[in-house]
Amino acid sequence: MQWEGISEFVYVAENESFTLASKKMAISTAQVSRQISALEKRLNIKLFYRTTRKVSLTEEGRVFYQHCRSVLDGLDAAERAITNLQSKPQGKIKLTAPVTYGEQQILPLVNNFMQQYNEIEVNAYLSNQQIDLVEGGYDLAIRLGKLNDSTMMAKKLSTRTNYLCASPAYLAKHGSPHSLSELSSHSCLLGTLDFWHFQGAKKEKNLRVSGRLRYNNGLGLVDAALKGLGIVQLPDYYVQDYLSSGALVSLLDNYRVPDEGIWAVYPQNRHLSPKIRLLVDYLTEQLI
């Protein structure tokens, strides 16, 4: 019985009219009025100011409306969730991811995902630029490291570790650095930034480095490190296999920054579609 009159109350509040509310609910105006009157009597408060020209919420009515709207939204979401469980995921997914991480990690998993759901279509665009998801019509983005866009929703998929490393041949010739200050006497293989990230005594610090080689491509930097051209700092998905095989050696581990997040980012939407939720959940399971 406690739910009686709630829907009628919300419709009247949002339409500022008993007549419009009754039309949208496909019931009589008299029935709407009876339900509102019964609700006010049960609550022992006045919910609306009524005049011949206008219906408006009282102060108590505004407070009550906010809670009732949230309750009805929750019921709608619950109904959609049950419906989504029963429906077969289908349709298009447009996503973006960083180039190398997308090539090595994301796209193979997306291919596996599509083998399971043959009515889903995927359009993936790999870019190291941070794309505006709303403007570009993207459903999902994979982003690495710290997130800056507070208008997006995000779910953590995994983490990445940044390694400082060099080949045994380079270290045999130039020696291994034992402190950050010693990096100034080494050949540093640069990416797009002039500095590397390290963990200081109390906080992270950016250390400016230099060298005779600069690429905006991680694979090129890995190849240069393997060939003994210098020291490089790169995420694990570039160098992990080489570290495991001994082709590269990890350096200054005590100064390594904490692992960074790998995120699924999507526009704010409280009713995330089943196909997007399925893909995000699948990536989370596989990237652990």
TITI-578827 format. One record per residue (C-alpha): residue in one letter; residue number from 1; x, y, z. Coordinates in steps of 0.001 Angstrom, whole numbers, m for minus. Layout:
! TITI-578827
SITE  type  seq       px       py       pz
SITE     A  NUM        X        Y        Z
...
This chain:
! TITI-578827
SITE  type  seq       px       py       pz
SITE     M    1        0        0        0
SITE     Q    2     2896     2394      652
SITE     W    3     3604     2641    m3097
SITE     E    4      102     3870    m3942
SITE     G    5       85     7368    m5332
SITE     I    6     3850     7638    m5869
SITE     S    7     3742     7412    m9659
SITE     E    8      805     9818    m9821
SITE     F    9     2650    12244    m7552
SITE     V   10     5806    12189    m9716
SITE     Y   11     3826    12662   m12947
SITE     V   12     1934    15625   m11531
SITE     A   13     5142    17154   m10142
SITE     E   14     6938    16865   m13475
SITE     N   15     4009    18078   m15586
SITE     E   16     2690    20653   m13103
SITE     S   17     m766    19506   m14052
SITE     F   18    m3234    16859   m12920
SITE     T   19    m4734    16753   m16411
SITE     L   20    m1439    16217   m18232
SITE     A   21     m392    13607   m15690
SITE     S   22    m3633    11696   m16202
SITE     K   23    m3208    11743   m19982
SITE     K   24      349    10444   m19812
SITE     M   25     m646     7735   m17350
SITE     A   26    m3795     6896   m19359
SITE     I   27    m6050     7170   m16311
SITE     S   28    m8728     9670   m15311
SITE     T   29    m7935    13015   m13735
SITE     A   30   m10225    12095   m10878
SITE     Q   31    m8199     8974   m10160
SITE     V   32    m4956    10971   m10112
SITE     S   33    m6532    13473    m7726
SITE     R   34    m7806    10724    m5415
SITE     Q   35    m4384     9068    m5260
SITE     I   36    m2628    12361    m4481
SITE     S   37    m5169    13236    m1790
SITE     A   38    m4783     9793     m215
SITE     L   39     m999    10148     m325
SITE     E   40    m1094    13562     1360
SITE     K   41    m3411    12188     4011
SITE     R   42    m1149     9204     4653
SITE     L   43     1944    11428     4917
SITE     N   44       72    14146     6775
SITE     I   45     1661    16838     4616
SITE     K   46      593    19085     1751
SITE     L   47     2507    18167    m1416
SITE     F   48     1129    20714    m3886
SITE     Y   49      m85    24277    m4050
SITE     R   50    m3185    24209    m6242
SITE     T   51    m4687    27177    m8074
SITE     T   52    m7009    27341   m11052
SITE     R   53    m4023    28058   m13303
SITE     K   54    m1094    26216   m11784
SITE     V   55        1    23249    m9703
SITE     S   56     3361    23571    m7920
SITE     L   57     5259    21643    m5276
SITE     T   58     5424    22756    m1687
SITE     E   59     8799    22724       59
SITE     E   60     7964    19331     1554
SITE     G   61     6752    18214    m1846
SITE     R   62    10106    19093    m3475
SITE     V   63    12004    17036     m932
SITE     F   64     9606    14130    m1316
SITE     Y   65     9808    14364    m5126
SITE     Q   66    13598    14030    m5164
SITE     H   67    13408    10803    m3193
SITE     C   68    10496     9431    m5196
SITE     R   69    12247    10196    m8491
SITE     S   70    15311     8269    m7310
SITE     V   71    13146     5340    m6271
SITE     L   72    11379     5190    m9641
SITE     D   73    14706     5507   m11479
SITE     G   74    15988     2588    m9443
SITE     L   75    12939      500   m10333
SITE     D   76    13425     1338   m14017
SITE     A   77    17082      330   m13798
SITE     A   78    16162    m2931   m12080
SITE     E   79    13628    m3738   m14783
SITE     R   80    16149    m2965   m17522
SITE     A   81    18758    m5136   m15805
SITE     I   82    16415    m8129   m15781
SITE     T   83    15400    m7494   m19387
SITE     N   84    19058    m7186   m20423
SITE     L   85    19887   m10515   m18821
SITE     Q   86    17217   m12162   m20902
SITE     S   87    18117   m10460   m24170
SITE     K   88    20893   m11481   m26526
SITE     P   89    23624    m8811   m26809
SITE     Q   90    23814    m7362   m30286
SITE     G   91    24658    m4203   m32162
SITE     K   92    27710    m2019   m32748
SITE     I   93    30486    m1094   m30328
SITE     K   94    32808     1783   m31219
SITE     L   95    35958     1845   m29126
SITE     T   96    39384     3420   m29028
SITE     A   97    42644     2361   m27377
SITE     P   98    46344     3336   m27372
SITE     V   99    48177     1950   m30387
SITE     T  100    50637     m591   m28995
SITE     Y  101    48551    m1673   m26018
SITE     G  102    45559    m1962   m28315
SITE     E  103    47491    m4096   m30803
SITE     Q  104    49054    m6373   m28228
SITE     Q  105    46360    m6695   m25578
SITE     I  106    42957    m5265   m26436
SITE     L  107    42239    m6266   m30041
SITE     P  108    43116    m9974   m29569
SITE     L  109    40717   m10050   m26598
SITE     V  110    38048    m8237   m28603
SITE     N  111    38438   m10899   m31298
SITE     N  112    37928   m13628   m28692
SITE     F  113    34884   m11758   m27389
SITE     M  114    33371   m11544   m30869
SITE     Q  115    33748   m15292   m31301
SITE     Q  116    31337   m15689   m28387
SITE     Y  117    28837   m13050   m29520
SITE     N  118    28373   m13239   m33273
SITE     E  119    25679   m10536   m33382
SITE     I  120    28010    m7832   m32056
SITE     E  121    29941    m5566   m34446
SITE     V  122    33095    m3716   m33353
SITE     N  123    34705     m644   m34855
SITE     A  124    38068       12   m33165
SITE     Y  125    40316     3010   m33706
SITE     L  126    43801     2929   m32194
SITE     S  127    45356     6261   m31302
SITE     N  128    47693     7653   m28680
SITE     Q  129    45706    10891   m28674
SITE     Q  130    42996    11294   m26036
SITE     I  131    39849    11325   m28124
SITE     D  132    36623    13063   m27112
SITE     L  133    34284    10091   m26721
SITE     V  134    31039    12035   m26945
SITE     E  135    32065    14095   m29962
SITE     G  136    33459    11038   m31733
SITE     G  137    30479     8847   m30938
SITE     Y  138    32586     6290   m29037
SITE     D  139    31043     3821   m26634
SITE     L  140    34272     2928   m24883
SITE     A  141    37923     3947   m24508
SITE     I  142    40862     2095   m23005
SITE     R  143    43123     4543   m21200
SITE     L  144    46388     4107   m19355
SITE     G  145    47702     5811   m16236
SITE     K  146    46044     8691   m14419
SITE     L  147    42610     9832   m15535
SITE     N  148    41850    13506   m15985
SITE     D  149    38321    13556   m17417
SITE     S  150    35938    13653   m14462
SITE     T  151    32882    13729   m16755
SITE     M  152    33450    10103   m17774
SITE     M  153    32680     6880   m15964
SITE     A  154    35629     4513   m15481
SITE     K  155    36277      936   m14443
SITE     K  156    39743     m362   m13619
SITE     L  157    40678    m3294   m15850
SITE     S  158    44223    m3967   m14745
SITE     T  159    47522    m2242   m13955
SITE     R  160    50784    m1606   m15743
SITE     T  161    54343    m1417   m14416
SITE     N  162    56907     1000   m15832
SITE     Y  163    60416     m436   m16039
SITE     L  164    63771     1233   m16448
SITE     C  165    66005    m1198   m18318
SITE     A  166    68944    m1761   m20624
SITE     S  167    70672    m4631   m22382
SITE     P  168    73484    m6610   m20703
SITE     A  169    75810    m5451   m23484
SITE     Y  170    75143    m1780   m22738
SITE     L  171    75611    m2308   m18989
SITE     A  172    78837    m4254   m19534
SITE     K  173    80235    m1332   m21498
SITE     H  174    78859     1622   m19501
SITE     G  175    78080      194   m16075
SITE     S  176    74787       70   m14174
SITE     P  177    73396     3246   m12575
SITE     H  178    72831     2933    m8818
SITE     S  179    71159     6303    m8231
SITE     L  180    69017     8711   m10205
SITE     S  181    71830    11251   m10381
SITE     E  182    73961     8765   m12336
SITE     L  183    71488     8742   m15235
SITE     S  184    72925    12049   m16429
SITE     S  185    76090    10221   m17509
SITE     H  186    74163     7575   m19487
SITE     S  187    72594     7508   m22922
SITE     C  188    68853     7722   m22345
SITE     L  189    66473     6593   m25061
SITE     L  190    63717     9211   m25178
SITE     G  191    60084     9005   m26155
SITE     T  192    57801    11987   m26547
SITE     L  193    58690    13439   m23130
SITE     D  194    61949    14992   m21878
SITE     F  195    61618    13390   m18454
SITE     W  196    61109    10012   m16775
SITE     H  197    58912     9186   m13790
SITE     F  198    60400     7918   m10537
SITE     Q  199    59340     7451    m6934
SITE     G  200    61108     9856    m4612
SITE     A  201    61352     9679     m838
SITE     K  202    57841    11062     m315
SITE     K  203    56289    11584    m3727
SITE     E  204    56717    10905    m7420
SITE     K  205    59239    13029    m9260
SITE     N  206    59944    13785   m12893
SITE     L  207    63621    13586   m13809
SITE     R  208    64779    15352   m16968
SITE     V  209    66972    13072   m19074
SITE     S  210    68784    13373   m22380
SITE     G  211    70242    11245   m25128
SITE     R  212    70983    11151   m28823
SITE     L  213    67906     9166   m29763
SITE     R  214    64231    10150   m29576
SITE     Y  215    61309     8145   m30995
SITE     N  216    57571     8518   m30607
SITE     N  217    57310     4753   m30930
SITE     G  218    57782     2257   m28111
SITE     L  219    58738     m660   m30333
SITE     G  220    61517     1393   m31848
SITE     L  221    62779     2290   m28371
SITE     V  222    62733    m1365   m27294
SITE     D  223    64729    m2332   m30370
SITE     A  224    67268      396   m29627
SITE     A  225    67639     m832   m26042
SITE     L  226    68078    m4439   m27193
SITE     K  227    70852    m3287   m29532
SITE     G  228    72728    m1612   m26690
SITE     L  229    72059     2003   m27614
SITE     G  230    71063     3082   m24121
SITE     I  231    68663     2909   m21188
SITE     V  232    64911     3070   m21720
SITE     Q  233    61826     3496   m19525
SITE     L  234    58739     1723   m20844
SITE     P  235    55603      m87   m19611
SITE     D  236    55665    m3831   m19015
SITE     Y  237    53815    m4808   m22195
SITE     Y  238    56798    m3556   m24208
SITE     V  239    59594    m5159   m22192
SITE     Q  240    58254    m7955   m19955
SITE     D  241    59213   m10809   m22292
SITE     Y  242    62725    m9412   m22735
SITE     L  243    63138    m8991   m18985
SITE     S  244    62052   m12595   m18463
SITE     S  245    64488   m13884   m21089
SITE     G  246    67396   m11755   m19835
SITE     A  247    67653    m9753   m23063
SITE     L  248    66976    m6679   m20920
SITE     V  249    67849    m5988   m17278
SITE     S  250    65651    m3993   m14911
SITE     L  251    67391    m1029   m13231
SITE     L  252    66817     1187   m10179
SITE     D  253    63839     m872    m9012
SITE     N  254    63763      990    m5681
SITE     Y  255    62807     4133    m7569
SITE     R  256    60063     2535    m9655
SITE     V  257    56738     4383    m9479
SITE     P  258    53691     2465    m8184
SITE     D  259    51751      523   m10776
SITE     E  260    49357     2639   m12827
SITE     G  261    45785     1804   m13724
SITE     I  262    44475      539   m17037
SITE     W  263    40909     1769   m17417
SITE     A  264    37763     1251   m19407
SITE     V  265    36250     4724   m19793
SITE     Y  266    32789     5468   m21133
SITE     P  267    30357     8412   m21202
SITE     Q  268    28150     8822   m18156
SITE     N  269    25149     6579   m18592
SITE     R  270    23395     4944   m15718
SITE     H  271    21845     2439   m18123
SITE     L  272    25043     1018   m19644
SITE     S  273    24023    m1216   m22550
SITE     P  274    24409    m5002   m22179
SITE     K  275    26969    m5315   m24982
SITE     I  276    29265    m2660   m23478
SITE     R  277    28927    m4096   m19982
SITE     L  278    29704    m7581   m21305
SITE     L  279    32831    m6388   m23100
SITE     V  280    34076    m4412   m20095
SITE     D  281    33482    m7402   m17804
SITE     Y  282    35247    m9703   m20266
SITE     L  283    38293    m7424   m20503
SITE     T  284    38405    m7190   m16707
SITE     E  285    38464   m10977   m16379
SITE     Q  286    41118   m11464   m19050
SITE     L  287    43486    m8653   m18082
SITE     I  288    43894    m9629   m14420
